[in-house]
Amino acid sequence: MIFYLFGEENKPARLGITVTKSFGTAVRRNRIKRYIRESFRHIHPHLKSGADIVINVHRLADDFTQKQVFDTLSSLFLKAGLTRAETD
């Protein structure tokens, strides 16, 4: 689940991640956060400026691979209208 808000347009997009203890052990929580941060790093150049994004991780993402996290975030950002057009 993602929440987003547009702030100042001259600032880069920012990311916040929340993972509750019910997600699993610290190892699992940290792994999914690493996957999300790495995916965001690759997607970041294509995001609109000024977007503040918070990702709330659900238990269903426990067994996701890095590729699944990247694909899921890409599609969520596209559906939310957070990506820039290629002509920008």
N, CA, C and O of each residue as an XYZ file, in Angstrom:
352
protein
N       0.857     -1.159      0.000
C       0.000      0.000      0.000
C       0.907      1.227      0.000
O       1.904      1.269      0.721
N       0.563      2.210     -0.800
C       1.347      3.438     -0.820
C       0.455      4.637     -0.513
O      -0.731      4.667     -0.842
N       1.070      5.610      0.123
C       0.456      6.913      0.369
C       1.404      7.933     -0.231
O       2.621      7.774     -0.141
N       0.867      8.976     -0.840
C       1.746      9.978     -1.419
C       1.115     11.357     -1.318
O      -0.100     11.516     -1.199
N       1.996     12.340     -1.372
C       1.595     13.735     -1.298
C       2.617     14.523     -2.099
O       3.817     14.262     -2.006
N       2.154     15.476     -2.877
C       3.075     16.311     -3.637
C       3.373     17.573     -2.854
O       2.466     18.269     -2.399
N       4.654     17.857     -2.703
C       5.108     19.048     -1.996
C       5.724     20.020     -2.991
O       5.154     20.300     -4.045
N       6.893     20.527     -2.636
C       7.593     21.478     -3.502
C       8.110     20.766     -4.747
O       8.724     19.702     -4.657
N       7.857     21.359     -5.901
C       8.210     20.709     -7.155
C       9.698     20.722     -7.458
O      10.152     19.949     -8.302
N      10.464     21.565     -6.805
C      11.888     21.634     -7.098
C      12.711     20.670     -6.240
O      13.939     20.660     -6.328
N      12.054     19.869     -5.421
C      12.756     18.894     -4.584
C      12.553     17.492     -5.140
O      11.511     17.209     -5.732
N      13.528     16.612     -4.960
C      13.372     15.239     -5.463
C      12.341     14.448     -4.655
O      11.995     14.810     -3.530
N      11.870     13.381     -5.250
C      10.913     12.503     -4.566
C      11.596     11.853     -3.362
O      12.784     11.534     -3.402
N      10.817     11.664     -2.286
C      11.352     11.053     -1.063
C      10.545      9.819     -0.716
O       9.384      9.684     -1.102
N      11.186      8.914      0.028
C      10.573      7.639      0.357
C      10.577      7.406      1.855
O      11.555      7.706      2.539
N       9.467      6.864      2.363
C       9.368      6.393      3.741
C       8.806      4.980      3.709
O       7.945      4.672      2.885
N       9.286      4.121      4.597
C       8.857      2.722      4.619
C       8.408      2.368      6.025
O       9.099      2.673      6.996
N       7.249      1.722      6.138
C       6.791      1.214      7.430
C       6.563     -0.286      7.319
O       5.890     -0.769      6.409
N       7.147     -1.012      8.277
C       6.962     -2.464      8.361
C       6.729     -2.786      9.832
O       7.589     -2.515     10.670
N       5.578     -3.358     10.151
C       5.261     -3.656     11.545
C       5.920     -4.957     11.988
O       6.352     -5.761     11.163
N       5.989     -5.150     13.289
C       6.587     -6.365     13.832
C       5.808     -7.611     13.464
O       6.366     -8.708     13.444
N       4.523     -7.457     13.171
C       3.726     -8.619     12.790
C       4.144     -9.173     11.427
O       3.734    -10.273     11.057
N       4.952     -8.426     10.683
C       5.455     -8.889      9.388
C       6.370    -10.095      9.560
O       6.393    -10.984      8.709
N       7.113    -10.129     10.641
C       8.023    -11.247     10.867
C       9.233    -10.814     11.666
O       9.214     -9.789     12.347
N      10.282    -11.606     11.575
C      11.503    -11.326     12.326
C      12.198    -10.091     11.762
O      11.854     -9.604     10.684
N      13.170     -9.599     12.500
C      13.916     -8.419     12.071
C      14.620     -8.671     10.742
O      14.744     -7.766      9.917
N      15.077     -9.896     10.539
C      15.752    -10.241      9.286
C      14.801    -10.067      8.107
O      15.182     -9.499      7.083
N      13.579    -10.547      8.242
C      12.594    -10.421      7.166
C      12.192     -8.970      6.943
O      12.078     -8.522      5.802
N      11.978     -8.235      8.033
C      11.598     -6.822      7.900
C      12.703     -6.032      7.215
O      12.423     -5.218      6.335
N      13.942     -6.259      7.600
C      15.053     -5.534      6.995
C      15.259     -5.928      5.538
O      15.620     -5.083      4.719
N      15.037     -7.193      5.200
C      15.195     -7.650      3.814
C      14.199     -6.941      2.906
O      14.574     -6.444      1.844
N      12.939     -6.891      3.313
C      11.938     -6.252      2.455
C      12.217     -4.751      2.332
O      11.981     -4.166      1.275
N      12.715     -4.125      3.400
C      13.066     -2.699      3.319
C      14.241     -2.482      2.366
O      14.250     -1.508      1.615
N      15.227     -3.373      2.387
C      16.349     -3.274      1.443
C      15.858     -3.407      0.011
O      16.270     -2.647     -0.866
N      14.977     -4.371     -0.225
C      14.421     -4.570     -1.558
C      13.680     -3.316     -2.033
O      13.821     -2.905     -3.185
N      12.905     -2.723     -1.156
C      12.138     -1.526     -1.516
C      13.070     -0.350     -1.801
O      12.884      0.364     -2.786
N      14.073     -0.144     -0.940
C      15.007      0.967     -1.162
C      15.772      0.804     -2.476
O      15.966      1.775     -3.207
N      16.205     -0.419     -2.775
C      16.935     -0.655     -4.018
C      16.030     -0.437     -5.230
O      16.458      0.155     -6.221
N      14.808     -0.900     -5.161
C      13.860     -0.685     -6.258
C      13.585      0.804     -6.439
O      13.536      1.298     -7.566
N      13.404      1.518     -5.325
C      13.156      2.963     -5.388
C      14.339      3.682     -6.023
O      14.154      4.639     -6.774
N      15.547      3.230     -5.729
C      16.747      3.849     -6.294
C      16.733      3.767     -7.820
O      17.162      4.706     -8.492
N      16.246      2.661     -8.371
C      16.182      2.499     -9.817
C      15.007      3.253    -10.436
O      15.098      3.722    -11.570
N      13.915      3.369     -9.702
C      12.714      4.026    -10.217
C      12.785      5.544    -10.030
O      12.154      6.285    -10.783
N      13.529      6.005     -9.058
C      13.582      7.423     -8.660
C      13.769      8.397     -9.820
O      13.084      9.419     -9.848
N      14.666      8.135    -10.786
C      14.826      9.109    -11.885
C      13.568      9.298    -12.734
O      13.455     10.294    -13.450
N      12.636      8.372    -12.666
C      11.425      8.441    -13.479
C      10.226      9.001    -12.714
O       9.133      9.102    -13.271
N      10.416      9.365    -11.449
C       9.315      9.886    -10.635
C       9.200     11.398    -10.767
O      10.177     12.092    -11.048
N       7.997     11.885    -10.561
C       7.763     13.328    -10.577
C       8.451     13.963     -9.374
O       8.550     13.356     -8.308
N       8.917     15.174     -9.556
C       9.582     15.904     -8.471
C       8.579     16.302     -7.402
O       7.409     16.553     -7.694
N       9.041     16.358     -6.176
C       8.213     16.828     -5.074
C       7.311     15.791     -4.450
O       6.541     16.119     -3.548
N       7.376     14.558     -4.894
C       6.499     13.516     -4.346
C       7.087     12.972     -3.038
O       8.255     12.585     -2.987
N       6.284     12.949     -2.008
C       6.639     12.308     -0.746
C       5.830     11.022     -0.674
O       4.600     11.059     -0.644
N       6.517      9.888     -0.647
C       5.869      8.585     -0.758
C       6.140      7.768      0.497
O       7.280      7.675      0.951
N       5.093      7.180      1.053
C       5.216      6.266      2.189
C       4.670      4.918      1.755
O       3.547      4.824      1.261
N       5.465      3.879      1.939
C       5.055      2.524      1.593
C       4.788      1.767      2.873
O       5.654      1.668      3.743
N       3.579      1.231      2.985
C       3.159      0.440      4.135
C       3.159     -1.021      3.679
O       2.318     -1.425      2.876
N       4.100     -1.804      4.192
C       4.284     -3.180      3.741
C       3.310     -4.100      4.464
O       3.169     -4.041      5.685
N       2.638     -4.955      3.689
C       1.704     -5.925      4.246
C       2.331     -7.308      4.300
O       3.316     -7.578      3.612
N       1.778     -8.155      5.093
C       2.273     -9.519      5.289
C       2.368    -10.297      3.987
O       3.212    -11.186      3.873
N       1.540     -9.997      3.009
C       1.542    -10.719      1.740
C       2.866    -10.590      0.991
O       3.181    -11.428      0.146
N       3.637     -9.559      1.287
C       4.908     -9.319      0.600
C       6.063    -10.092      1.222
O       7.211     -9.911      0.814
N       5.787    -10.941      2.191
C       6.831    -11.635      2.925
C       7.738    -12.479      2.037
O       8.945    -12.536      2.271
N       7.187    -13.125      1.037
C       7.969    -14.032      0.198
C       8.369    -13.416     -1.144
O       8.780    -14.140     -2.051
N       8.257    -12.108     -1.282
C       8.595    -11.450     -2.544
C      10.095    -11.497     -2.799
O      10.901    -11.403     -1.872
N      10.457    -11.642     -4.073
C      11.848    -11.523     -4.485
C      12.109    -10.061     -4.848
O      11.186     -9.248     -4.903
N      13.383     -9.740     -5.096
C      13.735     -8.375     -5.488
C      13.006     -7.977     -6.767
O      12.527     -6.847     -6.874
N      12.914     -8.870     -7.724
C      12.240     -8.591     -8.994
C      10.751     -8.341     -8.781
O      10.185     -7.443     -9.405
N      10.109     -9.115     -7.913
C       8.683     -8.920     -7.643
C       8.432     -7.579     -6.959
O       7.446     -6.906     -7.258
N       9.309     -7.192     -6.051
C       9.175     -5.896     -5.379
C       9.312     -4.770     -6.402
O       8.521     -3.827     -6.400
N      10.309     -4.867     -7.268
C      10.515     -3.843     -8.301
C       9.294     -3.729     -9.211
O       8.810     -2.628     -9.471
N       8.801     -4.861     -9.691
C       7.638     -4.857    -10.580
C       6.397     -4.297     -9.891
O       5.632     -3.545    -10.495
N       6.199     -4.663     -8.628
C       5.040     -4.184     -7.877
C       5.115     -2.674     -7.655
O       4.131     -1.964     -7.865
N       6.280     -2.183     -7.234
C       6.422     -0.740     -7.017
C       6.266      0.029     -8.321
O       5.626      1.080     -8.351
N       6.840     -0.484     -9.388
C       6.716      0.189    -10.684
C       5.254      0.327    -11.085
O       4.820      1.392    -11.524
N       4.502     -0.753    -10.932
C       3.086     -0.695    -11.330
C       2.283      0.203    -10.389
O       1.395      0.924    -10.843
N       2.579      0.173     -9.084
C       1.866      1.044     -8.142
C       2.137      2.522     -8.441
O       1.216      3.339     -8.434
N       3.399      2.858     -8.702
C       3.738      4.248     -9.002
C       3.094      4.694    -10.310
O       2.662      5.841    -10.424
N       3.025      3.812    -11.286
C       2.392      4.145    -12.556
C       0.894      4.364    -12.377
O       0.343      5.330    -12.905
N       0.229      3.477    -11.637
C      -1.209      3.611    -11.389
C      -1.532      4.876    -10.612
O      -2.565      5.505    -10.838
N      -0.640      5.250     -9.688
C      -0.876      6.436     -8.862
C      -0.540      7.731     -9.618
O      -0.823      8.823     -9.126
N       0.051      7.616    -10.788
C       0.402      8.807    -11.550
C       1.645      9.508    -11.029
O       1.785     10.720    -11.189
N       2.540      8.767    -10.415
C       3.751      9.350     -9.842
C       4.913      9.382    -10.820
O       5.919     10.038    -10.554
N       4.797      8.688    -11.944
C       5.889      8.664    -12.909
C       5.714      9.781    -13.912
O       4.599     10.194    -14.234
N       6.861     10.265    -14.403
C       6.855     11.316    -15.403
C       6.663     10.725    -16.786
O       6.962      9.553    -17.018
N       6.166     11.532    -17.694
C       6.088     11.124    -19.101
C       7.505     11.078    -19.650
O       8.371     11.821    -19.187
N       7.750     10.230    -20.616
C       9.091     10.062    -21.178
C       9.600     11.324    -21.852
O      10.811     11.463    -22.029
N       8.731     12.249    -22.234
C       9.138     13.463    -22.923
C       9.664     14.523    -21.959
O      10.252     15.510    -22.402
N       9.464     14.341    -20.635
C       9.930     15.337    -19.647
C      11.433     15.365    -19.580
O      12.002     16.137    -18.808
